[in-house]
Amino acid sequence: MKIYRILLFLLPVALLGESKSFDFKDAKGVNTVIFQMDALLESINGSAGGVSGHVSFDVQDPKNTKGSIILEAASLRVDNPVLQEHMHGEDWLNVSKFPQIEFSLSNLEKITVDGPSIRAEAEGKMSIRNVTMKMLIPVEITYLPNMLEKRNKVPGDLLIVRSKFKVKRDDFGIKPGEYLDKVANDIEISINLAGACPIK
């Protein structure tokens, strides 16, 4: 028996066979992406709140989960205003020309059950500065039927997506090989996002 089939025993029978679309543009404004770049001389930490996108979660067969998570590049923030200006500028992210960062999810692989959640590798493509790369990202997904009302005061379901992973700035043509003593090549990213599927 495939491991993802075990998840079926954790879900109400009435939900089997459903694929639900979850909206990640959070009405509460809580969804946030955290990033860190730890170079030899400086550590840069920041966040971004401009999250949107839709994910179709297949309750019966989670490996068929598809969708995309979009981040507005201009929402990336650091405490230092000069550094933020450089980060948004033409030589770095160039947010005016490339306004969105996107991860497009094609399916889930290597699914295992962890209590009410599943752990998997999300196969998809990451697009930054108009450069697209295939990636496998570790994810933890928790499907919470009938829990949207507790969070957003609207009847429906929640899908919580958590992940920690790295991207390399030189893979996306962001000042490759330059300023490595102050701006690390590895960008550590943490996400903890809630998607909503209201009852219509």
Long-range contacts (C-beta under 8 A, 24 or more apart in sequence): 3-111, 3-112, 3-113, 4-61, 4-62, 4-63, 4-111, 4-113, 4-118, 6-113, 7-62, 7-111, 7-113, 7-118, 8-60, 10-113, 10-116, 11-59, 11-143, 11-145, 12-145, 15-59, 15-145, 16-59, 16-60, 17-59, 17-60, 18-58, 18-59, 18-60, 19-56, 19-57, 19-58, 19-59, 19-60, 19-64, 20-56, 20-57, 20-59, 20-157, 20-159, 20-197, 21-54, 21-55, 21-56, 21-67, 21-197, 22-54, 22-55, 22-56, 22-57, 22-67, 22-157, 22-158, 22-159, 22-195, 22-196, 22-197, 23-52, 23-53, 23-54, 23-195, 23-196, 23-197, 24-51, 24-52, 24-53, 24-54, 24-55, 24-69, 24-161, 24-193, 24-194, 24-195, 24-196, 25-51, 25-52, 25-53, 26-51, 26-193, 26-194, 26-196, 27-152, 27-196, 28-151, 28-152, 30-194, 31-192, 31-193, 31-194, 32-191, 32-192, 33-71, 33-189, 33-190, 33-191, 34-189, 34-190, 34-191, 35-76, 35-187, 35-188, 35-189, 35-190, 36-187, 36-188, 37-183, 37-184, 37-186, 37-187, 37-188, 38-184, 38-186, 38-188, 39-180, 39-181, 39-182, 39-183, 39-184, 40-180, 40-181, 40-182, 41-181, 41-182, 42-182, 42-183, 44-78, 44-83, 44-183, 44-184, 45-78, 46-76, 46-77, 46-78, 46-79, 46-84, 47-76, 47-77, 48-72, 48-73, 48-75, 48-76, 48-77, 49-75, 49-77, 50-74, 50-75, 51-193, 53-102, 54-195, 55-105, 55-159, 55-161, 55-195, 57-141, 57-143, 57-159, 59-143, 62-108, 62-111, 62-118, 62-120, 62-141, 63-107, 63-108, 63-109, 63-111, 63-120, 64-107, 64-108, 65-105, 65-107, 65-108, 65-141, 66-105, 66-106, 66-107, 67-104, 67-105, 68-102, 68-103, 68-104, 68-105, 69-102, 69-103, 69-105, 69-161, 69-191, 69-193, 70-100, 70-101, 70-102, 71-100, 71-101, 71-102, 72-99, 72-100, 73-98, 73-99, 73-100, 73-101, 74-99, 91-175, 92-174, 92-175, 93-128, 93-129, 93-174, 94-129, 98-128, 98-129, 98-130, 100-127, 101-126, 101-127, 101-128, 102-126, 102-127, 103-127, 103-135, 103-137, 108-139, 108-141, 109-136, 114-140, 116-142, 116-143, 116-144, 117-141, 117-142, 117-160, 118-142, 122-163, 126-167, 128-167, 128-172, 128-174, 129-172, 129-173, 129-174, 131-171, 131-172, 131-173, 133-171, 133-172, 135-165, 135-167, 137-163, 137-165, 138-163, 138-164, 138-165, 139-163, 148-196, 148-197, 148-198, 151-194, 151-196, 152-196, 154-196, 154-198, 154-199, 155-198, 155-199, 156-196, 156-197, 156-198, 156-199, 157-196, 157-197, 158-194, 158-195, 158-196, 158-197, 159-194, 159-195, 159-197, 160-192, 160-193, 160-194, 160-195, 161-191, 161-192, 161-193, 161-194, 161-195, 162-191, 162-192, 162-193, 163-189, 163-190, 163-191, 164-188, 164-189, 164-190, 164-191, 165-189
